[in-house]
Amino acid sequence: MTIHLLGNLGTGKTTLTRGILHGLGYSHIVKSPTYNLVEIYKISGLYLYHFDFYRFNDCSEWEEAGFRDYFNSNSICLVEWPEKAGNLLPSADLRCFLNILDSGRNIEIRSGTETGKQCLIHWTTEKNT
């Protein structure tokens, strides 16, 4: 699953990732991948990769870094600043738009694939039961 995290600096992209990881049972420190470009987490056999492409100057850097293999059906890839990789990234299953409001923060989640749509349906159903 590929999830794009979209928003200006300081809107909470890494904080959202931290919440997702903790929700999956990960209890260790969750760091921003700004300097390493990717942080790797293993939770019960599931790999979650947290990318931050903010420092990319050209989309070819994504290809040169060898990240293509991380994006597969057995992993979750959370990507901050996906636009910096151009059209080289796989389509996002979910796109999370984060904004700072006067009264706090807002997130809008949109599906980009059938898998993403099914996730949103599941979350909505679970939330309302």
VMD Tcl script that builds the backbone (N, CA, C; Angstrom):
set m [mol new atoms 387]
animate dup $m
set s [atomselect $m all]
$s set {name element resname resid chain x y z} {
  {N N MET 1 A 0.847 -1.166 0.000}
  {CA C MET 1 A 0.000 0.000 0.000}
  {C C MET 1 A 0.894 1.231 0.000}
  {N N THR 2 A 0.551 2.191 -0.822}
  {CA C THR 2 A 1.286 3.446 -0.907}
  {C C THR 2 A 0.389 4.580 -0.440}
  {N N ILE 3 A 0.899 5.351 0.523}
  {CA C ILE 3 A 0.141 6.462 1.090}
  {C C ILE 3 A 0.976 7.727 0.950}
  {N N HIS 4 A 0.429 8.716 0.245}
  {CA C HIS 4 A 1.101 9.999 0.108}
  {C C HIS 4 A 0.642 10.924 1.222}
  {N N LEU 5 A 1.597 11.563 1.875}
  {CA C LEU 5 A 1.321 12.523 2.942}
  {C C LEU 5 A 1.624 13.910 2.391}
  {N N LEU 6 A 0.587 14.717 2.233}
  {CA C LEU 6 A 0.718 16.007 1.569}
  {C C LEU 6 A 0.389 17.144 2.522}
  {N N GLY 7 A 1.238 18.141 2.544}
  {CA C GLY 7 A 1.015 19.302 3.398}
  {C C GLY 7 A 2.294 20.093 3.539}
  {N N ASN 8 A 2.157 21.333 3.961}
  {CA C ASN 8 A 3.312 22.199 4.155}
  {C C ASN 8 A 4.168 21.704 5.313}
  {N N LEU 9 A 5.332 22.310 5.461}
  {CA C LEU 9 A 6.199 21.999 6.598}
  {C C LEU 9 A 5.441 22.222 7.895}
  {N N GLY 10 A 5.569 21.290 8.817}
  {CA C GLY 10 A 4.968 21.438 10.135}
  {C C GLY 10 A 3.498 21.100 10.243}
  {N N THR 11 A 2.916 20.503 9.204}
  {CA C THR 11 A 1.483 20.180 9.269}
  {C C THR 11 A 1.198 18.867 9.979}
  {N N GLY 12 A 2.228 18.059 10.242}
  {CA C GLY 12 A 2.013 16.844 11.021}
  {C C GLY 12 A 2.171 15.541 10.269}
  {N N LYS 13 A 2.910 15.543 9.178}
  {CA C LYS 13 A 3.078 14.321 8.390}
  {C C LYS 13 A 3.798 13.231 9.193}
  {N N THR 14 A 4.884 13.599 9.860}
  {CA C THR 14 A 5.600 12.614 10.677}
  {C C THR 14 A 4.787 12.243 11.907}
  {N N THR 15 A 4.069 13.191 12.470}
  {CA C THR 15 A 3.204 12.895 13.621}
  {C C THR 15 A 2.122 11.901 13.232}
  {N N LEU 16 A 1.549 12.053 12.046}
  {CA C LEU 16 A 0.550 11.099 11.556}
  {C C LEU 16 A 1.182 9.716 11.403}
  {N N THR 17 A 2.371 9.670 10.826}
  {CA C THR 17 A 3.077 8.393 10.673}
  {C C THR 17 A 3.313 7.744 12.029}
  {N N ARG 18 A 3.719 8.540 13.005}
  {CA C ARG 18 A 3.939 8.035 14.366}
  {C C ARG 18 A 2.647 7.419 14.909}
  {N N GLY 19 A 1.523 8.088 14.697}
  {CA C GLY 19 A 0.236 7.571 15.156}
  {C C GLY 19 A -0.149 6.275 14.470}
  {N N ILE 20 A 0.112 6.188 13.175}
  {CA C ILE 20 A -0.182 4.955 12.433}
  {C C ILE 20 A 0.658 3.806 12.988}
  {N N LEU 21 A 1.947 4.061 13.177}
  {CA C LEU 21 A 2.829 3.021 13.712}
  {C C LEU 21 A 2.400 2.586 15.106}
  {N N HIS 22 A 2.085 3.533 15.953}
  {CA C HIS 22 A 1.645 3.169 17.308}
  {C C HIS 22 A 0.327 2.404 17.255}
  {N N GLY 23 A -0.559 2.783 16.334}
  {CA C GLY 23 A -1.817 2.057 16.160}
  {C C GLY 23 A -1.608 0.625 15.700}
  {N N LEU 24 A -0.510 0.392 14.997}
  {CA C LEU 24 A -0.169 -0.962 14.546}
  {C C LEU 24 A 0.595 -1.751 15.605}
  {N N GLY 25 A 0.841 -1.123 16.759}
  {CA C GLY 25 A 1.512 -1.827 17.843}
  {C C GLY 25 A 2.991 -1.539 17.991}
  {N N TYR 26 A 3.527 -0.634 17.197}
  {CA C TYR 26 A 4.947 -0.289 17.300}
  {C C TYR 26 A 5.139 0.624 18.504}
  {N N SER 27 A 6.027 0.251 19.422}
  {CA C SER 27 A 6.158 0.997 20.677}
  {C C SER 27 A 7.496 1.720 20.834}
  {N N HIS 28 A 8.304 1.737 19.799}
  {CA C HIS 28 A 9.617 2.375 19.879}
  {C C HIS 28 A 9.557 3.801 19.329}
  {N N ILE 29 A 10.681 4.473 19.369}
  {CA C ILE 29 A 10.767 5.843 18.861}
  {C C ILE 29 A 10.559 5.848 17.349}
  {N N VAL 30 A 9.787 6.812 16.877}
  {CA C VAL 30 A 9.560 7.006 15.443}
  {C C VAL 30 A 10.240 8.317 15.065}
  {N N LYS 31 A 11.244 8.228 14.194}
  {CA C LYS 31 A 12.028 9.397 13.803}
  {C C LYS 31 A 11.583 9.911 12.439}
  {N N SER 32 A 11.824 11.184 12.225}
  {CA C SER 32 A 11.595 11.763 10.908}
  {C C SER 32 A 12.676 11.254 9.962}
  {N N PRO 33 A 12.313 10.878 8.742}
  {CA C PRO 33 A 13.308 10.392 7.786}
  {C C PRO 33 A 13.964 11.504 6.966}
  {N N THR 34 A 13.859 12.745 7.410}
  {CA C THR 34 A 14.359 13.873 6.626}
  {C C THR 34 A 15.811 13.692 6.200}
  {N N TYR 35 A 16.671 13.227 7.091}
  {CA C TYR 35 A 18.093 13.118 6.754}
  {C C TYR 35 A 18.467 11.763 6.180}
  {N N ASN 36 A 17.777 10.707 6.579}
  {CA C ASN 36 A 18.063 9.364 6.058}
  {C C ASN 36 A 17.272 9.054 4.797}
  {N N LEU 37 A 16.272 9.842 4.482}
  {CA C LEU 37 A 15.338 9.669 3.370}
  {C C LEU 37 A 14.314 8.574 3.617}
  {N N VAL 38 A 14.695 7.522 4.353}
  {CA C VAL 38 A 13.728 6.460 4.660}
  {C C VAL 38 A 14.032 5.885 6.047}
  {N N GLU 39 A 12.987 5.651 6.798}
  {CA C GLU 39 A 13.070 4.916 8.061}
  {C C GLU 39 A 12.280 3.627 7.867}
  {N N ILE 40 A 12.838 2.518 8.313}
  {CA C ILE 40 A 12.231 1.205 8.094}
  {C C ILE 40 A 11.755 0.642 9.426}
  {N N TYR 41 A 10.513 0.170 9.436}
  {CA C TYR 41 A 9.913 -0.412 10.639}
  {C C TYR 41 A 9.353 -1.781 10.285}
  {N N LYS 42 A 9.578 -2.756 11.168}
  {CA C LYS 42 A 9.010 -4.089 10.983}
  {C C LYS 42 A 8.077 -4.360 12.148}
  {N N ILE 43 A 6.834 -4.670 11.802}
  {CA C ILE 43 A 5.807 -4.923 12.807}
  {C C ILE 43 A 5.135 -6.242 12.453}
  {N N SER 44 A 5.377 -7.264 13.248}
  {CA C SER 44 A 4.748 -8.581 13.038}
  {C C SER 44 A 4.859 -9.057 11.594}
  {N N GLY 45 A 6.028 -8.965 11.023}
  {CA C GLY 45 A 6.243 -9.442 9.662}
  {C C GLY 45 A 5.864 -8.452 8.578}
  {N N LEU 46 A 5.275 -7.333 8.946}
  {CA C LEU 46 A 4.888 -6.297 7.992}
  {C C LEU 46 A 5.967 -5.220 7.976}
  {N N TYR 47 A 6.388 -4.835 6.785}
  {CA C TYR 47 A 7.351 -3.748 6.664}
  {C C TYR 47 A 6.624 -2.457 6.347}
  {N N LEU 48 A 6.948 -1.422 7.115}
  {CA C LEU 48 A 6.435 -0.090 6.852}
  {C C LEU 48 A 7.641 0.802 6.589}
  {N N TYR 49 A 7.626 1.467 5.431}
  {CA C TYR 49 A 8.705 2.361 5.038}
  {C C TYR 49 A 8.180 3.788 5.067}
  {N N HIS 50 A 8.886 4.644 5.782}
  {CA C HIS 50 A 8.493 6.046 5.895}
  {C C HIS 50 A 9.536 6.878 5.147}
  {N N PHE 51 A 9.121 7.458 4.035}
  {CA C PHE 51 A 10.017 8.230 3.177}
  {C C PHE 51 A 9.788 9.721 3.360}
  {N N ASP 52 A 10.852 10.497 3.172}
  {CA C ASP 52 A 10.749 11.951 3.129}
  {C C ASP 52 A 11.635 12.432 1.982}
  {N N PHE 53 A 10.993 12.907 0.920}
  {CA C PHE 53 A 11.733 13.334 -0.268}
  {C C PHE 53 A 11.921 14.846 -0.332}
  {N N TYR 54 A 11.749 15.531 0.777}
  {CA C TYR 54 A 11.828 16.993 0.793}
  {C C TYR 54 A 13.152 17.510 0.224}
  {N N ARG 55 A 14.236 16.839 0.515}
  {CA C ARG 55 A 15.560 17.309 0.094}
  {C C ARG 55 A 15.909 16.949 -1.345}
  {N N PHE 56 A 15.056 16.213 -2.044}
  {CA C PHE 56 A 15.337 15.882 -3.440}
  {C C PHE 56 A 15.312 17.157 -4.286}
  {N N ASN 57 A 16.305 17.290 -5.148}
  {CA C ASN 57 A 16.347 18.413 -6.085}
  {C C ASN 57 A 15.828 18.013 -7.451}
  {N N ASP 58 A 15.854 16.722 -7.724}
  {CA C ASP 58 A 15.440 16.219 -9.030}
  {C C ASP 58 A 14.803 14.850 -8.827}
  {N N CYS 59 A 13.754 14.552 -9.593}
  {CA C CYS 59 A 13.049 13.279 -9.403}
  {C C CYS 59 A 13.934 12.068 -9.691}
  {N N SER 60 A 14.993 12.240 -10.473}
  {CA C SER 60 A 15.881 11.108 -10.761}
  {C C SER 60 A 16.595 10.610 -9.496}
  {N N GLU 61 A 16.666 11.446 -8.463}
  {CA C GLU 61 A 17.300 11.019 -7.210}
  {C C GLU 61 A 16.552 9.844 -6.587}
  {N N TRP 62 A 15.240 9.787 -6.797}
  {CA C TRP 62 A 14.440 8.671 -6.282}
  {C C TRP 62 A 14.904 7.370 -6.926}
  {N N GLU 63 A 15.059 7.397 -8.232}
  {CA C GLU 63 A 15.498 6.208 -8.974}
  {C C GLU 63 A 16.916 5.820 -8.565}
  {N N GLU 64 A 17.801 6.802 -8.459}
  {CA C GLU 64 A 19.194 6.544 -8.098}
  {C C GLU 64 A 19.327 5.968 -6.684}
  {N N ALA 65 A 18.410 6.320 -5.803}
  {CA C ALA 65 A 18.458 5.829 -4.423}
  {C C ALA 65 A 18.021 4.366 -4.312}
  {N N GLY 66 A 17.421 3.818 -5.366}
  {CA C GLY 66 A 17.024 2.408 -5.364}
  {C C GLY 66 A 15.775 2.103 -4.564}
  {N N PHE 67 A 14.881 3.081 -4.466}
  {CA C PHE 67 A 13.685 2.901 -3.651}
  {C C PHE 67 A 12.577 2.093 -4.328}
  {N N ARG 68 A 12.670 1.847 -5.604}
  {CA C ARG 68 A 11.590 1.167 -6.327}
  {C C ARG 68 A 11.210 -0.172 -5.685}
  {N N ASP 69 A 12.189 -0.926 -5.213}
  {CA C ASP 69 A 11.922 -2.253 -4.647}
  {C C ASP 69 A 11.140 -2.213 -3.334}
  {N N TYR 70 A 11.153 -1.089 -2.658}
  {CA C TYR 70 A 10.414 -0.969 -1.396}
  {C C TYR 70 A 8.899 -0.967 -1.631}
  {N N PHE 71 A 8.490 -0.528 -2.801}
  {CA C PHE 71 A 7.071 -0.390 -3.120}
  {C C PHE 71 A 6.562 -1.697 -3.713}
  {N N ASN 72 A 5.993 -2.543 -2.846}
  {CA C ASN 72 A 5.484 -3.834 -3.295}
  {C C ASN 72 A 4.240 -4.189 -2.490}
  {N N SER 73 A 3.614 -5.277 -2.833}
  {CA C SER 73 A 2.342 -5.654 -2.206}
  {C C SER 73 A 2.499 -6.124 -0.760}
  {N N ASN 74 A 3.730 -6.323 -0.310}
  {CA C ASN 74 A 3.961 -6.792 1.059}
  {C C ASN 74 A 4.398 -5.685 2.008}
  {N N SER 75 A 4.250 -4.432 1.588}
  {CA C SER 75 A 4.724 -3.338 2.428}
  {C C SER 75 A 3.735 -2.180 2.424}
  {N N ILE 76 A 3.911 -1.319 3.417}
  {CA C ILE 76 A 3.198 -0.049 3.461}
  {C C ILE 76 A 4.257 1.030 3.299}
  {N N CYS 77 A 4.067 1.905 2.334}
  {CA C CYS 77 A 5.003 2.997 2.100}
  {C C CYS 77 A 4.296 4.319 2.335}
  {N N LEU 78 A 4.737 5.036 3.354}
  {CA C LEU 78 A 4.226 6.371 3.661}
  {C C LEU 78 A 5.231 7.367 3.107}
  {N N VAL 79 A 4.771 8.273 2.251}
  {CA C VAL 79 A 5.683 9.145 1.521}
  {C C VAL 79 A 5.371 10.618 1.779}
  {N N GLU 80 A 6.323 11.304 2.413}
  {CA C GLU 80 A 6.235 12.754 2.554}
  {C C GLU 80 A 6.879 13.396 1.328}
  {N N TRP 81 A 6.269 14.451 0.832}
  {CA C TRP 81 A 6.740 15.177 -0.343}
  {C C TRP 81 A 6.842 14.275 -1.582}
  {N N PRO 82 A 5.790 13.522 -1.907}
  {CA C PRO 82 A 5.842 12.611 -3.053}
  {C C PRO 82 A 6.050 13.328 -4.385}
  {N N GLU 83 A 5.641 14.589 -4.468}
  {CA C GLU 83 A 5.797 15.334 -5.718}
  {C C GLU 83 A 7.262 15.498 -6.108}
  {N N LYS 84 A 8.178 15.374 -5.151}
  {CA C LYS 84 A 9.611 15.496 -5.434}
  {C C LYS 84 A 10.140 14.289 -6.215}
  {N N ALA 85 A 9.377 13.193 -6.259}
  {CA C ALA 85 A 9.773 12.008 -7.027}
  {C C ALA 85 A 9.131 12.004 -8.409}
  {N N GLY 86 A 8.398 13.058 -8.738}
  {CA C GLY 86 A 7.767 13.148 -10.053}
  {C C GLY 86 A 6.776 12.025 -10.278}
  {N N ASN 87 A 6.769 11.502 -11.477}
  {CA C ASN 87 A 5.855 10.412 -11.836}
  {C C ASN 87 A 6.477 9.034 -11.627}
  {N N LEU 88 A 7.583 8.962 -10.922}
  {CA C LEU 88 A 8.271 7.687 -10.734}
  {C C LEU 88 A 7.648 6.825 -9.647}
  {N N LEU 89 A 6.931 7.444 -8.721}
  {CA C LEU 89 A 6.287 6.679 -7.646}
  {C C LEU 89 A 5.084 5.911 -8.170}
  {N N PRO 90 A 4.766 4.785 -7.541}
  {CA C PRO 90 A 3.504 4.109 -7.871}
  {C C PRO 90 A 2.331 5.014 -7.484}
  {N N SER 91 A 1.196 4.769 -8.071}
  {CA C SER 91 A -0.006 5.531 -7.718}
  {C C SER 91 A -0.293 5.363 -6.238}
  {N N ALA 92 A -0.754 6.436 -5.629}
  {CA C ALA 92 A -1.086 6.385 -4.201}
  {C C ALA 92 A -2.411 5.674 -4.005}
  {N N ASP 93 A -2.429 4.711 -3.091}
  {CA C ASP 93 A -3.695 4.088 -2.701}
  {C C ASP 93 A -4.517 5.088 -1.897}
  {N N LEU 94 A -3.815 5.833 -1.048}
  {CA C LEU 94 A -4.462 6.883 -0.248}
  {C C LEU 94 A -3.609 8.141 -0.323}
  {N N ARG 95 A -4.283 9.281 -0.367}
  {CA C ARG 95 A -3.613 10.580 -0.305}
  {C C ARG 95 A -4.172 11.323 0.895}
  {N N CYS 96 A -3.288 11.683 1.807}
  {CA C CYS 96 A -3.675 12.381 3.039}
  {C C CYS 96 A -3.229 13.832 2.932}
  {N N PHE 97 A -4.199 14.731 2.910}
  {CA C PHE 97 A -3.935 16.162 2.808}
  {C C PHE 97 A -4.037 16.764 4.205}
  {N N LEU 98 A -2.923 17.279 4.720}
  {CA C LEU 98 A -2.883 17.838 6.073}
  {C C LEU 98 A -2.797 19.361 6.005}
  {N N ASN 99 A -3.559 20.028 6.865}
  {CA C ASN 99 A -3.578 21.487 6.925}
  {C C ASN 99 A -3.614 21.948 8.366}
  {N N ILE 100 A -3.027 23.111 8.606}
  {CA C ILE 100 A -3.119 23.751 9.916}
  {C C ILE 100 A -4.259 24.758 9.852}
  {N N LEU 101 A -5.157 24.678 10.818}
  {CA C LEU 101 A -6.279 25.601 10.933}
  {C C LEU 101 A -6.093 26.445 12.189}
  {N N ASP 102 A -6.881 27.501 12.315}
  {CA C ASP 102 A -6.828 28.324 13.534}
  {C C ASP 102 A -7.119 27.490 14.775}
  {N N SER 103 A -7.993 26.507 14.622}
  {CA C SER 103 A -8.434 25.703 15.767}
  {C C SER 103 A -7.725 24.355 15.881}
  {N N GLY 104 A -6.672 24.133 15.132}
  {CA C GLY 104 A -5.970 22.856 15.195}
  {C C GLY 104 A -5.509 22.413 13.821}
  {N N ARG 105 A -5.686 21.150 13.542}
  {CA C ARG 105 A -5.260 20.587 12.257}
  {C C ARG 105 A -6.406 19.842 11.604}
  {N N ASN 106 A -6.288 19.705 10.310}
  {CA C ASN 106 A -7.313 19.029 9.530}
  {C C ASN 106 A -6.626 18.022 8.606}
  {N N ILE 107 A -7.271 16.887 8.419}
  {CA C ILE 107 A -6.775 15.910 7.449}
  {C C ILE 107 A -7.933 15.491 6.563}
  {N N GLU 108 A -7.659 15.456 5.277}
  {CA C GLU 108 A -8.623 14.946 4.306}
  {C C GLU 108 A -7.957 13.760 3.625}
  {N N ILE 109 A -8.630 12.621 3.626}
  {CA C ILE 109 A -8.064 11.406 3.039}
  {C C ILE 109 A -8.878 11.037 1.811}
  {N N ARG 110 A -8.181 10.860 0.694}
  {CA C ARG 110 A -8.830 10.481 -0.566}
  {C C ARG 110 A -8.214 9.190 -1.091}
  {N N SER 111 A -9.052 8.363 -1.673}
  {CA C SER 111 A -8.545 7.125 -2.269}
  {C C SER 111 A -8.077 7.410 -3.689}
  {N N GLY 112 A -7.064 6.670 -4.111}
  {CA C GLY 112 A -6.549 6.805 -5.460}
  {C C GLY 112 A -6.615 5.507 -6.240}
  {N N THR 113 A -6.936 4.419 -5.545}
  {CA C THR 113 A -7.032 3.106 -6.178}
  {C C THR 113 A -8.196 2.355 -5.537}
  {N N GLU 114 A -8.517 1.219 -6.088}
  {CA C GLU 114 A -9.572 0.381 -5.504}
  {C C GLU 114 A -9.178 -0.080 -4.098}
  {N N THR 115 A -7.906 -0.396 -3.900}
  {CA C THR 115 A -7.433 -0.784 -2.567}
  {C C THR 115 A -7.657 0.349 -1.572}
  {N N GLY 116 A -7.320 1.562 -1.973}
  {CA C GLY 116 A -7.537 2.716 -1.116}
  {C C GLY 116 A -9.006 2.946 -0.828}
  {N N LYS 117 A -9.837 2.766 -1.838}
  {CA C LYS 117 A -11.284 2.932 -1.662}
  {C C LYS 117 A -11.810 1.930 -0.641}
  {N N GLN 118 A -11.368 0.674 -0.734}
  {CA C GLN 118 A -11.810 -0.354 0.209}
  {C C GLN 118 A -11.346 -0.033 1.633}
  {N N CYS 119 A -10.147 0.531 1.768}
  {CA C CYS 119 A -9.657 0.950 3.093}
  {C C CYS 119 A -10.571 2.011 3.679}
  {N N LEU 120 A -10.907 3.016 2.888}
  {CA C LEU 120 A -11.775 4.087 3.383}
  {C C LEU 120 A -13.150 3.554 3.760}
  {N N ILE 121 A -13.679 2.648 2.963}
  {CA C ILE 121 A -14.980 2.041 3.285}
  {C C ILE 121 A -14.880 1.292 4.612}
  {N N HIS 122 A -13.812 0.531 4.788}
  {CA C HIS 122 A -13.617 -0.226 6.036}
  {C C HIS 122 A -13.514 0.714 7.233}
  {N N TRP 123 A -12.699 1.762 7.116}
  {CA C TRP 123 A -12.535 2.714 8.218}
  {C C TRP 123 A -13.850 3.393 8.559}
  {N N THR 124 A -14.592 3.786 7.529}
  {CA C THR 124 A -15.871 4.464 7.757}
  {C C THR 124 A -16.858 3.528 8.432}
  {N N THR 125 A -16.890 2.284 7.992}
  {CA C THR 125 A -17.786 1.292 8.581}
  {C C THR 125 A -17.409 1.034 10.035}
  {N N GLU 126 A -16.117 0.853 10.306}
  {CA C GLU 126 A -15.645 0.602 11.675}
  {C C GLU 126 A -15.941 1.789 12.585}
  {N N LYS 127 A -15.753 2.991 12.074}
  {CA C LYS 127 A -15.969 4.199 12.868}
  {C C LYS 127 A -17.433 4.357 13.261}
  {N N ASN 128 A -18.328 3.929 12.399}
  {CA C ASN 128 A -19.763 4.117 12.626}
  {C C ASN 128 A -20.433 2.942 13.320}
  {N N THR 129 A -19.674 1.918 13.714}
  {CA C THR 129 A -20.296 0.776 14.404}
  {C C THR 129 A -19.979 0.791 15.876}
}
mol reanalyze $m
mol bondsrecalc $m
mol representation Tube
mol addrep $m
